[in-house]
Amino acid sequence: MNANEKMFEALGISSEVYSFGEKIIGDLRPRFLEIDERAERNQLKVIKAMQESRIDAECFNASSGYGYDDIGREKLEQVYAKTFHGEDALVRPQITCGTHALALALMSNLRPGDELLSPVGKPYDTLEEVIGIRPSKGSLKEYGVSYRQVDLLEDESFDYDGIRAAINEKTALVTIQRSKGYQTRHTFSVQEIGELISFIKKCKPDVKVMVDNCYGEFVEDIEPLDVGADMMVGSLIKNPGGGLAPIGGYIVGKKECVENAAYRLTSPGLGKEVGASLGLNRSFIQGFFMAPIVTSAALKSAIFAANIYERLGFPCVPTKDEDRHDIIQAITFGEADKLIAFCQGIQAGSPVDSYVAPEPWAMPGYDSDVIMAAGAFIQGSSIELSADGPLREPYAAYLQGGLTWPSAKLGILMSLQKLYEKKLVTIPEI
């Protein structure tokens, strides 16, 4: 038994589980090298943007009250715009989460009588109330914005004929969700998104296109703005916060779109000029600097998990060998007890709240009970290793994150350990 195995054993990982994991990791080293090389390119892209924006120690000073002339806030938004190739950016702690960022982008760029179109099927659960698919106070529907969606074809390709037919004189904004949400479809590559945007713009050149980029930042060499999106939106407690941002969201893209969002976030007449950073600029800037490397750890974690669970017979999306376009790994367990054991194992391998056993509960914004494993330094941070899933067919878990590869490796092995101890899986010979 080597020194590493002894450490894993001390943390509760059996020799059977450890050996199984090590055999899989041996096969993954070439893919891990590719991930490291991409992370290096994205890291240099961020450094270049920081240097061009003249980031200095003054940027880390706190502002309060109105937040006028907050140089750190202004330069942070320059860094986002330069890195993601947008005209402008809004990056604020006053944006509380990814759903808030998406709602802000939609509500500020749509007007009564407009129609919102999703050409990629059903949106993520929490957006249903924002749009008004499920009734909720203050939804777009209450403000006279209609909604139309075009489902994907059976092979998960875009229904171009259906999209062409759906676009009409009222269509003002098209929303494209890059990641899968609580679905088992594949995540769209930036290239696929670009092809869809090109088609939409040919149908109606003046329509705005927004990409929900949550979980996708720094996974590829290019981002949605590089392929024609008018704005892209995300959360700082996912990839771009690098595990250091304690709150926040961003909107980056065309200047008009960002200005509209700023006036909605604060007030007409005020826009981006107000909004104190409250001492968070250093965490936001340093987190963005760390983001490419942290994202690479999350990608390794997802690939490792897919290789483990697919070999155990559980369907995985993406499959163990597929290219990656976000950090989410869906694993379909088919049974509630296996989903629960998996999530409890992820929790048990966490650095925070490892002694807690998560149970399904009725989370706000969801239409069924959800189990969430999230032993995180920042509540709800899905760039840290976490797993969640709705207690409904097909009982799929959605794994994401991992601030470091060694810590994520432990969490994933612990998820297998829990299933193994409960005799819910048999470890095969490989």
Order of alpha helices (4+ residues) and beta strands (2+ residues): alpha-alpha-alpha-beta-alpha-beta-alpha-beta-alpha-beta-alpha-beta-beta-beta-alpha-alpha-beta-beta-alpha-beta-beta-beta-alpha
